[in-house]
Amino acid sequence: MTNQDRLLTAGEAAERLGTGVRFVRRLIQERRIRYVKLGKHVRIPESAIAAFIAERTVLTAAETRAARYGKAA
């Protein structure tokens, strides 16, 4: 988390992910996404949303070949 990293509510995180709040709360409960606890409030750093998306992005076949052989396909 960077100093300029904005903290999002579960609703804002759900909007960024295009899902419902319930899904975000399940990610938090299962510790599948980083979060910050501020008293009883839970906030998700923007960088955690970006990392969650990046980790689950599936590459195309061309991207996989390029990464494997170190050159463009």
C-alpha positions in Angstrom: 0.0 0.0 0.0 1.4 3.4 -1.0 1.0 6.6 0.9 -1.3 7.9 -1.9 -3.4 4.7 -2.0 -7.1 5.6 -1.5 -9.1 3.4 0.8 -12.4 2.2 -0.6 -15.5 1.0 1.2 -16.9 -2.4 0.3 -19.5 -0.7 -1.9 -16.9 1.3 -3.8 -14.7 -1.8 -4.2 -17.7 -3.8 -5.5 -18.4 -1.0 -8.0 -14.8 -1.1 -9.3 -15.0 -4.9 -9.6 -18.4 -4.9 -11.2 -19.8 -7.2 -8.5 -22.0 -7.0 -5.5 -21.0 -5.9 -2.0 -21.7 -9.4 -0.8 -18.9 -10.8 -3.0 -16.4 -8.2 -1.7 -17.3 -9.1 1.9 -16.8 -12.7 1.1 -13.3 -11.9 -0.3 -12.5 -10.1 2.9 -13.9 -12.9 5.1 -11.9 -15.5 3.2 -8.8 -13.2 3.2 -8.5 -13.4 -0.6 -8.0 -9.7 -0.8 -5.9 -7.3 1.3 -7.9 -5.0 3.6 -7.4 -2.4 6.3 -9.5 -2.6 9.5 -10.2 0.8 11.1 -12.1 0.0 14.3 -15.2 -1.8 13.1 -14.9 -0.4 9.6 -13.1 -2.3 6.8 -11.5 -0.5 3.9 -9.9 -2.0 0.8 -6.8 -0.2 -0.7 -7.1 0.7 -4.4 -3.8 -1.2 -5.0 -5.4 -4.4 -3.5 -8.2 -4.1 -6.1 -5.6 -3.7 -8.9 -3.6 -6.6 -7.6 -6.7 -8.8 -7.3 -7.6 -8.1 -10.9 -4.0 -8.6 -12.2 -3.6 -11.9 -10.4 -6.8 -13.3 -12.0 -6.3 -11.9 -15.5 -6.0 -14.8 -18.0 -3.5 -14.2 -20.8 -4.3 -14.9 -24.4 -2.4 -17.7 -26.2 -0.2 -15.1 -28.0 0.7 -13.4 -24.7 1.5 -16.7 -23.1 3.8 -17.7 -26.0 5.5 -14.3 -25.9 6.1 -14.6 -22.2 7.4 -18.1 -22.5 9.9 -17.4 -25.4 10.7 -13.8 -24.6 9.6 -12.4 -28.0 6.5 -11.3 -29.7 4.4 -13.9 -31.4 
